[in-house]
Amino acid sequence: MEIRVPSMTPSISDLEVDYVADAVKSGWGDKRSKYLDALSAELVGLVNLDFCTPVSHGTSGLQLALHALDVGPGDEVIVPDLTWVASASPIVHLGAKPVFVDVDETMCINASHLRSVINPKTKAMVIVDLVGSAPKWDEIRDISDEMQIPVVEDATESIGSHYKTKAIGSLGTLSVFSFNATKLTMSGQGGAVCTNSSTLNNRIKSLMHHGIDAELSGKYYWSNELGYNYQMSNMQAAMALAQMQRIDKLMEFKRQSREWYLDSFAGTALEIVPYPREVDSNAWMTIGIIDSSLGIQKEEAVKYFQMAGVDLRPFFYRLSDMPTFATYGRSYDLRDSQIGSALERFGICLPYGYDLTIDQVKYVAQVFKTMCKEGI
Ligand SMILES: Cc1ncc(COP(=O)(O)O)c(C=O)c1O
């Protein structure tokens, strides 16, 4: 079946082409970090923190952030159960135990569950701002301060959003962005770690380059501790910089697309999940929940839509159900997880490309209505 509505397509203007061409032609030697430095400055401006270090991926950024906090064997790290696997896999790579907590109506971690799972082994919390939304940050920051548990903010899906007056990506002890090809602002692959702590930022810079810190050792090719090669390239930074300079326009389009979805699905059996009142969202991706009375699971809907040429995606699965993480169990009872279960069983990710048109959105809604009428 020919794809009529792709899941995601990026927005590439002359600015991206010019910056990348410049980086390819002349971004070497003494200009080898020209775009990396400019990207870093742009992100610092966005989140109003002191340091933002570009890295190879959001995933590696999360691993670096947790490593910089000395997470390791014997430690527990709190993380939401419904999120992309990359929020949790760095915890396991570092030898620590992920403690899976349920989500609430924000689609993010249920802040009121945190106190009950914190114990002396809790080393950090990975708090995810999922799909343009954000959890109850006021509560989370109070708990983090009171119990002295640092927070790694996984802001990969919500760059540009705000929680009250605070930019998403400014709320953790360390915060992580992603520039993978599906993200609001992208460079194919890429990420960044932001923080106000110069100590943590220096550690991130050292760890992402094999533990080399020439200032500390006074020697150039000298590794002070075991690290990684998790650096971003100047060419990727050129792309990410152009996208960041266009972020307002990109968000405008996303917000417009969301309005199209809200209009087209009004009165249907698909609930477009609202963002919390406190969140001014980037509208990166619109999530719908199929009315459970239809008895249509998300996978069945995905197949149906794909047959109609719509590259629909299912909402995330519970990490604690996956073979990769099942041995760690979950910290809550499934019977208490109404919102999580609705998202997990009936949640769908509506197409969110930058080529999306209002006619395509109307077509997606028409396919949905036909599915509801005729059944699977
Ligand atoms: C919630 C979440 N966390 C982490 C990541 C990891 O980012 P990346 O794909 O850049 O490694 C992503 C992106 O896919 C994500 O959506």
The ligand as an SDF file (V2000), in Angstrom:
LIG
                    3D

 16 16  0  0  0  0  0  0  0  0999 V2000
   11.5630   10.0380   25.5160 C   0  0  0  0  0  0  0  0  0  0  0  0
   12.8540    9.8430   24.7860 C   0  0  0  0  0  0  0  0  0  0  0  0
   13.9780    9.6430   25.4950 N   0  0  0  0  0  0  0  0  0  0  0  0
   15.1690    9.4940   24.9070 C   0  0  0  0  0  0  0  0  0  0  0  0
   15.3070    9.5300   23.5180 C   0  0  0  0  0  0  0  0  0  0  0  0
   16.6300    9.2640   22.9360 C   0  0  0  0  0  0  0  0  0  0  0  0
   17.0530   10.1920   21.9950 O   0  0  0  0  0  0  0  0  0  0  0  0
   17.9400    9.7480   20.7530 P   0  0  0  0  0  0  0  0  0  0  0  0
   17.0650    9.0470   19.7770 O   0  0  0  0  0  0  0  0  0  0  0  0
   18.5080   11.0200   20.2400 O   0  0  0  0  0  0  0  0  0  0  0  0
   19.0130    8.8340   21.2740 O   0  0  0  0  0  0  0  0  0  0  0  0
   14.1620    9.7630   22.7490 C   0  0  0  0  0  0  0  0  0  0  0  0
   14.2290    9.8400   21.2770 C   0  0  0  0  0  0  0  0  0  0  0  0
   14.0600    8.9570   20.5490 O   0  0  0  0  0  0  0  0  0  0  0  0
   12.9070    9.8940   23.3850 C   0  0  0  0  0  0  0  0  0  0  0  0
   11.7920   10.0720   22.6620 O   0  0  0  0  0  0  0  0  0  0  0  0
  1  2  1  0
  2  3  1  0
  2 15  2  0
  3  4  2  0
  4  5  1  0
  5  6  1  0
  5 12  2  0
  6  7  1  0
  7  8  1  0
  8  9  2  0
  8 10  1  0
  8 11  1  0
 12 13  1  0
 12 15  1  0
 13 14  2  0
 15 16  1  0
M  END
$$$$
